[in-house]
Amino acid sequence: MIVFCHLLNDNSGSPRVLLSAIEALAPSNEGSLLYVGSAGSGLLDNANVTMRRYGYRRSRFRLLTLASLIGSQFRLFRMLGTSRDIAPDAIIYVNTLLPVGAAFWAWAKKRRLVWHLHEVSLSPAPLRWLLKAAATRFADLLIYVSEDHRNRLPTHPHRSVVIPNPVSPSLQSKGRDTPFWPRRSGLFRVLMLASPRDFKGVPEFINLAGTLLWRDDIAFDLVLNAKGDEIAQYLKNIQIPSNLRIYPKVNNPARFYAFADLVVNLSRVDLCVETFGLTITEAFSFGIPVIAPPVGGPTEIVSDGEDGFLIDSRQLADLTECVCRLASDPTLCLQLSSAARRKADRYSQANFAVLLKDHLSRLQNREIRA
């Protein structure tokens, strides 16, 4: 039996990876449970396990969000403690640093604890220190998504492993079945999927689109992981160029990948270091070249000049030149596409499941730490 614990259920990368973990592990662990903080809908609604909600609400005011987080972890600790259907040998599987209440409960009850890490930086600093200290002290197995991630957030070297994030089987299958050729939609389409946050490079993407207004053969698509009202609030003081279309969150981004010629991740390297870059590997499944940050996890995925390009999003001139070059060179796009497809299978659900099951099997055979 595995008890999965997560905080925010949305359409971002961390719940997507947790869903892959549940699909890999839950069929062989009857009675597994999923504790989720947020009340909104998201990818974890599709998890084939019993879900229990412990209450968390994100606010645009940071102090209210922090208060909600602290309260939610006390509730999670209490819910785990009062549950009567958690087996004595159950593994507690915490996803992201934030559900620390589950880690404290696992430590107090001497349960094996798997902590799947996704982030590097959190604020305020005391919260980051506490969460990192808890992961180092309590976890029996720490899962990182890249070597760069493990180096940037060191915890316990002998209990940590690296397992790259997988692309969902359905999306990867659709990618394989979707031929790539430049300008399938009639235009050269540049796609970015991101949260509506400045550190994710949304302003840089909008600026890039505005800089290329003179190219009427290039179009920009931005899929933001939020509902319409949140997107409107975020963009209320921003001028949107006419060559850019903005879409709210989607459960399945395949329809956007199916017509994209280029996928970009423009996270600001001075504000946010990507530990992995799931949209990059999803793009590779469709044979789409990418532009990604030159630091962090993306550097372990993208081979610069072979299947994409590593460019700092603050270098607008370099971004503009690269997009124009690709839009004008279909032969180069096809070469990059072929290389991307060859690499895509490294990030399959099958490979992820084999690694995950192997490490959990070793954990189950290990003595519980005092």
N, C-alpha and C positions, 0 to 999 in steps of 0.2 A: 504493500500500500504506500502511495505517495501523496502527501498533502502539499499542494502547490499554493504559494502565497504571492500576490501581486498587488500593486497599489492602483494605478490608473489604467483603466480599460478603455483604450481608444484604438486608432488605426496606425499607430506608430510602430517603430521597429521592435521595441522590447516586448510588447504583447504578441507581436507576430512571431517572434522567436519562441516565446513561452508556449504559444499554441503548437508550434512544431515539436517542442519537447513533450507536451502532453500527448500529441499524436504518436510520438515515438515510444513513450513509456506507459501510458495509461492502459492500453489494451492488455498488457501483461500484468497489470496491477489493479485487480478488481477492488471496487470501493474507494478508489482515489477521489480526493476532494480538491476543490479550487476555492480559495478565499480571495475575494477581490474587494478593493476599497471603494472605487467610484461607482456611482449609480447609473452613469450613462452607458449607452450602447457602444460596442466595439468588437474587435476581432475575437475576444475571448468568449463572446456569446455563442460562438460556434464550437467551443470545446465540449467534447463528449464525456464530461464528468459533472458531478453534482457541484453547483456553484453556490457559495454563500457570501453575502456582502457584509462588510463590517463598517462601512460608512466613511467616505472621504469626499471632500468638495474642494476643487481648486478655484481660487479667486484671483481677480486681477490685482488685488492688494496682497503683497507678499506676506505681511504679518498674519493676515487671515488664513492664507494658505498654510503657513507654518503651524499655526494653531490647530488647523484641521488635521494636518499630518500627525502632530503629537497626539491629539485625541484619538485619531484612528488607530494608532499603534497600541494604545491602552485597550481599546475595544478588541483589537485582533488578539492580543494576549489573553484577554478574558474569554473570548469566544473559543479559542483553542483549549483553554483550561476547562471549560464547561462542556465541551463536546464529548459525547459518550461513544462515538463510533470511530475514534482514531485508534488504530491498533498499536499495541506496545512497541512493535518493531517498525512502525511507519517511518519513512524518510520525509523530512521537512525540506521542501524545495522552494527557496526564496529567490524571486526574480527581481533584479535591480537592487541597489543598496537600500532602498527606502522602507520595505516592510520589516523593519528591525524588531518589531514586536514579536514576530514569529521566531526570530533568532534567539531572543531572550527566553522564549518559552521552550524552544528545543534544548537550549543549554540547561535550563532549570530542570527539565524532565529527562535529561540525558538521552535525547533522541539524535540520530544522525542527521546532520544538517548540510545540505547542498546550497551554495550561494552562487547564483548565476549573475555575474556582474556585467553591466553594459556601459555605465557612465564613468567619467574621469573626475569632473569637477562638479561640486554642489556648493550652494551658498545658503545660509551663512557658513563661514569657515568652521565654527564649533560643531555644527551639524555634520559637516563632512568628516571632521576628525572623529566624532563619536561613531559614525557609521563604519568608517574604515577600521577603527579599533575593534568594533564588534565583529566585523567580518574576519579580521585576523585572529581574534581570540576564539570565536565560537565555531566557525565553519570547519567541517571535516573534509569538504571538497569545494574548492573555489574555481569556478569556470570563467575564463576570460574569452573574449571574442577575437583577439589578435595578440601577437607578441608585443606590439607597441602598447597595447592596452595594459598588458601585464607589467611592462616596464614603467609606465606612467602612474600606475596605482598598485605599487607593490604591497603585498600582504604577507602570506606565508609561502615561501618558495617550495616547500616539500608537499604542500597540499593543493597546489594550483596547477591547472591544465589549461590549454588553449583549444577551444572547439569553435571553428568559424561558423557564423550564422548561416542557416540554409535558406534557400528559396523555396517557397511553398510548392509542393508537387504539381498542383493544378496550374499555377502560374508558369512553372518551368515547362510543363507539357505544352501549354499554349504557346510559349516562346519557341519551342522546337518546331511546332506546326505552323509558325508564322514566318514566311519568307521575308528577308530584308532586302530592300532595294531603295536607293535614294529617291526621295520625293514621292513616296507612295501616295501621299495625300494631294499631290500637285504643288506643294510648297516644301521647303526645308523646315522641318518642325523641331524646335528646341524645347525639351521637356524638363521641368524640375518638380519633384515631389518633396514637400517639406512641411514642418510645423510653422505657423505664423509667428515667427520669432526673428528678431533682427540678426541674432548670432547664427541663424541657419542660412543667412545669405539672401534673404528675400529682397532687401533693398538693392543689393548688387544685381540680382536677376532683373529687377524692374529697370535699373539703370542700363543694363546690357541691352534690354529690349528697346529702350528709348534711344540708345546710341545707334541702333541699327534700323531705325524707322525708314531710312532712305533705301533700304533693301526690301522692296515689296515682294521678294520671293522667299523671305524668311519670316516664320511665324513662331510665337512663343506661347507655351502652355504651362501654367502654374497650378498644381494641385496642392491645396493647403489642407492639412490634417485638422480641420475644425469645421464647425457648422457656419451657416451663412451669417448669422448675427455676430459671431465672434470675428469672422473675417472682415465684415463691414466695420467693426470697431477698430480693428487693427489697421485697416487701410484708409480710415476716414480722412486723413490729412495728406494722403499720397496721391499724386497724379499718375494714372495708369495709361501708358501709351496705347495707341490704337492697334498695335500689332501683338498685344498680349491679352490672352484670355485666362481668367482665373476661375477655378472650380473648387467646390467644397470637398470634404473628405469622401473617399470611396472605399468600399470593402474590397473591390478587386480592380487594380489599376491596369489590367491587361488591355483594355480598350485604348488607353493612352499610349502604352508601349507599342501597340500594334501599328501606330502611324508615326512614331517618333523617329527622327533621323539622328538625334543626339540627345543624350541625357546628361544633365549637369548636377553636381553637388557643389554648392558655392558656400559652404559653411566658412565663417570667418575664423581663420586660424589663430587670430589674436584673442578671440572670444570663446571659441569652442573647438576642441580637438575631437574629431570623429574617431570613435574606437573601432568602427567597422565600416559601414556604408552599404546598407542593404539594397538601396535603390541602384547601386552600381552593379551588384551581382544579378539583380533582377533584369537590369538592362542587358547584361551579357547574355542572359537566357534568351533574349529576343535578338541577339546579334547586333545590339546597338552600341556604337562607340560612346565614350563618356569623357567628361571633364571633371576632375576631382581635386580635392586639396592636396598639396605636396607634403603634408605631414599626417601622422596618425595612421589608423588602420587602412585607409584607402591606398597607401603606398605599398601595402602587402598584396593588394588585389590588382591594381592597375600597373601595367608595364608601359611606362611613358613612351609614346610614339609607336607602340605596337597594337594596343587595343583601346587606347585612349590617351589622354594628356593630363599631366599633373600641373595645375596652375593655381596660384594664389588668387582668390576671388577679389582681392583689393587691387589687382593689376588689371584694370578695365581694358587698357589698350591691348594687353596680351590675350584676354578673353575674346575681345572683338576680332582681333586678327585670326585667332584659331577658328571661331565660328564661320567667318567669311571664307577661310581657306577650305574648310570642310564642305560648306555650301556650294563651293565652286569646283570641287574635285570629287566626283562620284567614284572614281577609281580608288582613291585613297579611302573613302568611306567603306567600300566593299572589302578592302584589305583589312581594315580595322575590325570590321564586322566578323570576318572569318576567324580572326584571332580571338575575338571576344567569345564566340561560340565554342571554340576549342577549350577555353578556360572555364566555361559555365558549369560543367559537370562536377568540378571540384566542390561546388557549393550546393550539392543535391541533398534532399531530405534523407536519402539512403545513407550517404556518407555521414551525415550528422547523427543519424540514429545509431549507427554502428559504434561511433566514438562515445556517444552518450551512454549507451547501454553497457559498454565495456567498462567505463569509469564507475558507473553506479554498481555494477556487479562486484568490482573490486572493493568498493566502499561497504557493501553489504557483508562482505567476508572479513571486514576489519573490526577489530575491537573498538568499542565506543570509548572515546577519550574521557578521562575523569574531569 
